[in-house]
Amino acid sequence: MSAKNHMKSKIRKGNYFEDFYLGMVITHATPRTITSGDQALYTALYGSRFAFSSSDEFARSLGFDCAPVDDFLAFHIVFGKTVADISLNAVANLGYAEGVFGVPLYPGDTVSTVSEVIGVKENSNGKTGVVYVRSTGRNQHGEMVLQYVRWVMVRKREVDAPAPEVIVPDLSLDAAADSLSVTGGLNLAGYDYALSGSAYRWGDYSIGECIAHIDGMTIEEAEHQMATRLYQNTAKVHFNQHTESQGRFGRRLIYGGHIISIARALSFNGMENAFKVAAINGGTHVAPTFSGDTVYAWSEVLEKIELPERDDVGALRVRLIAAKNNNCEDFPLKNSEGRYDEDIVLDFDYTVLLPT
């Protein structure tokens, strides 16, 4: 017997479904210091034009030292830390809930993430199961940057491994007004609507209003690979064509967060003053996307929220829909059978802040 057979493997193969248990706490490796280069690359990938995260001078006019990084760049960095432990052996990331953004994230801040398993449920096929985790990203001062729940379908290592007791957490699908973080120094008295790109404020939007954002963005394989590496997301389904050629689709899947960022960037056309993401209420990756697909988006205003002790800023709860190869001008969503339109890839419920 060779010597190598006596040695314990040093290779991390990620957790399989049967490795997770209720109350399991995972401190994820590789804290990440954010740089202005990260923000510049994020802008190059998605072309987001919200002035608040694009211009130091615009952010200073609102009471900040400089422009915070884009909220979804913060999301991806926090998320990326979790992949090696939570979803390295995932089949699919299924959804989100109870996401709340905390303190802004700035270049120079260092982010680390801890996750807790809050639910497990084996699927009927006995080959996979769903794991529910609550992940919290904090800066170097221990301040919460983002906390959210996601659930992911994970492969089992052994099909015959016994199923755990089913525990599905009871999750809230909307953020209460008092849970939305509005930085104490925020002052919108000097908000410049010419520089932001639109005069439309919180009061100009109506519940039930739908906005087709018109613009489309085609997914390029190289850009997706670069984006996913930027977040240090190591999921096999996004990188390894050798293994994915034997999978269900025969090719790599586009990271669902890539679609979220594209849709958010597209939403600028029609919601230019939705300068800050405050919460992720829920979200579903309805269908996969691949290189070559063109993503379009539309938004529906679900709720208007007045914030405690603030009369200069309000919140909109918005349903952001992304479709592939469909310009969304007729607001496609579900067919007569109640199923999602075949072109829908993302159904995302989030809350944004606008000046009043």
N, C-alpha and C positions, 0 to 999 in steps of 0.2 A: 504494500500500500504506500502510495507516495506521501511525502510529508505534507503536501497541501491539503490532503484529506483530513488531517488532524487539526487543521487551523480553522478557527471560527471566522466566518466571512465578515469582512469589514464593509461590505457593500450594503447600502440601504435600498431596500426594494419597495419602500412605502407600506402603509397600512392597508390591509384588506378588511372586508366588512367585519369578519369575526374578531378582529383586533380592537374594535371600538366597543366601549361600554359607557353606560350612563354615568356622568360625573367625571369622566376622563378629562384631564386638563393637559394641554400640550403647549409648551413654550417653543415657538417656532424659531428656527435658526436664521442667522444672517440679518442682523439689523441693517437698515439702509439709510444712509445719509443722503438727503435730497439736495440736488444742485440745480442751478439755473439751466444747466445743460439738459437735465431731465425735462424741465418745462419747455425748453426750446424744441427738443425732439418730439415731445407730445404734440406741440403745435404743428410741427412739420408733418406728423402722421395724420392728424385729424382736421387741422385748419380751424380750430375753435376760435371765435372772434369776440367772445365776451370781454368787454373792456376791463372789468374788475380784475381778471386774472391775466390780462395781457399787458397792462400798463402800470408801472410803479406810480407814475404821477396821478393817474386816475384813482388808484387805490389810496394814495396819500390824501386826496381830496375828500375821501370818505372816512378818514381817521386811522388808516393803517400805515405802518412803516414802509411797506412795499407791497407789491402784488402777491397774494397767496398763490400757491400752485393750484391748478385746476382741480376741482373737487373730485372728479373721476380719476385723475392721476393719483390722488391720495387713496381713493378706493382701490385702484389696481395694485398699488404698492402694498397696502395692507393685505389684500387678497393674495397677492403673489407669494407672500411669506408662508401662507397656509398650504399651498399646493402639495409640497413634498410629503406632508404628513396627512393631509385630508383627502386629496383627490388625485394623487399620482396614479392610482389604479381605478380611476373613475370611468364609468361609461358615459355619464353626462352630468353636468351641473344643472339642477332642476329649477331652483327658485330662490327668492330672497324675501325677507320680511324684517320688520323692526330695526331698520337701519337709521341711525341718527348720527349726523356729523357734529363733532365737537369743536375744539379750537382749530383755527386755520393752520394749515401746514405751509411753512416757508422754506425757501432754499436755505440750507444749513441745518435744518432740523433732522433728527435721526428718528426713524420709525421702527418699532418692534411690535410683534403681534403675538397674542395668546388666544387660544381657542378652548372652549369647553363643549363636550358632547352633551347635548340636551335631549336626544331622542335617537332611537334605532328601530328599524322595521325591515325584516327580511321580505323580499319579493316572492311571489307565488312560484316563480320558476326555480327557486332554490339556488340560483347561480349568482344572484346579486342582492343587495339590500340598500336601503336608504338611510343615510346618516345625517342627523341634524346637528349643526354646530353653531355656537355663538362666538364670533371672533371679535376681539377688541384690539385696535391699533392705538398705541400711545407714542407721544414724543419723548424726547430725552428728559423732560421734566415730570414724566408720569401722567401728563394730561391726555385725556381721551381725544383722539383725532377722529375716530370712526368706530362705531360698534354696529354689528349687523348679524342676522341669522341667515344661514343658507342651508339648503339640503341638497345632497349629492348622491347619485346612484353609484355604488362602489362594488367591484367584483369580489366574490369570495375566493379565498385561497383554496379551500377544500369544499366541494359541493356537499359533502356529507356532514360538514360541521353543523352542530345543533343550532337551531334558530334561537335568538335571544327573545326575552319577553318584549312584546311590542309596546313601545313607548313613543307616542307622537305628541310633541309639545303643542299646547294651545297658544297660537301666535296671533298677535294683533296685526291687522292689516292697514292701520292708519296711525299716523303720528299725532298725538294731542298737541294743541297749540303751546302748552306750557313745557313740552319736551323739545321744542325747536330751539336750537341755539342761535341767538343773535348776539354777536360779539359786543361787549359793553361799549367799546370805543366807536362803534359804527355810527356815523353821522351823515345823513343823506341830504343835508341842507345844500351842499355844493355839488349835487349830482348833475352831471352835464349830459343832457339828452341828445345833443348834437354828436358828442363824442361816443356815446353808447350806441348810437345808430338808429334810435327810434324814440318817438314821443309817447308811446303807449305805456301806461302805468298800470298798477294793480287794479284800479277802478275801471279800466277800459276793457277788462275781460269779464265774460259772463259764464256762469255755470252752464255746461252743455255745449259751449262753443267749441268748434273743431277747426283746426288750422292745418292745412296741407303745407308742408314746408318746402315743397317743390323741388329743391335741389337733390341730386343723387350723387352717391360716391361709390365707385367700383372698388371692390376689394382686390388688392394686389397681394400675391403670395409673399413677396419680399417684405412689404410693409407690415403685414401681419406677423411674420416671423420676427422682425425687428421690434415690433411693439411688445410681443409676448416676452421676448428676452429682456426688454426694458424693465418689465415687472418681475423678472426672475421667476416666471411661471414655467415650471418644468413638466407640465402634463404631457404624456406621450402622444395623446391624440392630436396635439397641435404641432409636434415637431418631427415625429418619426414615421416617414413614409414607408420605410421598410416593414414596420410592424402593421401600420394602418392599411397597407395594401391588402392585407389578409382580413381586414375588419369588415363591418357591415357596409360601409360606403366605399371602401377601396381607396380612400384618400384621406388626407388630414382634414380635421374639422377646424373651422375658425373659432377662436376663443370667444365665448359669448360676451365677455366684457368689451371686446373690440367693437361689437355691434352696438353696445350701449354708448360707447364714446362717439361712434359715428353718428348715431341718432341724436345724441345731445348736441353735437356740433351742428348738425343740420337744423336743429330746432331754433338756432339763432335767428333764422329768417322767419320772423313772425312773433318771436319771444325774446327780442334783443335785450330787454331789461330784466330778464330772469337771471340776475347776476350771480346768485348763490344757491347751491343745492343744500337743502336743510335736512332732508330725510329720504330714505328709501322705504316706502310702505309695503311694497310687494313687487314681485317680478317673475316672469316665466320666459325661459328660452323655448319658444314654441316649436321651432324647427331648426335644423342645422343650416349653416351657410358655408360656402366654399369659395375659393379663389375664382374670380371672374364674375361673381354675383354683384349686382348693383343695388345698393341699399338706399331706400327712401324712407321718409318718416312723416307722421302726422301726430298732432297732440289734441287731446280733449280735456277741457277744464272740468274737473270733477267737483271741486269744492273751493270756496274762498274763505280764508281763515284770517281773522283779526288777531294780532299778537298782543299779549298782555303788556300794558304800559308802553306801547309803541304806537304812535300815530303817523310815523313817517315811512313805515315798511309793513307790508302785508305778505301773506303766503298764499300760493295757489297749489292745490293738489292737482296734479296733472297725470293723465294716462298717456304715455309716450309709446306709440306703436311704430315698429320698423317692419318693412316688407322688402322682399328681394324681387328685383325686376318688375316692380309695380309702382308707378309714381304716386299712388295714394290720393289722387285728386278726388276719388269717389269714396274715400274713407273705408276701404275694405276691412272687415274684421272677422265676422262669422257668417256662415252660410245658413240656408233655411233649416238645416239639421242641427244647428247650434254648434257646429264645429268651426274651428278657425279656418279662414280662407287659406288656401294652399300656399299663398305667397307670404303669409305673416311669419316672421321669425322671432319677434320680441314683443312682449306685452309687459310694459314697465310702468309702475305706479310710483311717482315720486313727488316730493314737495319742494317748491322753489320760492325764493324770496324776490320781491319786486318793490321798488319805491312806490309810495302812494301819491 
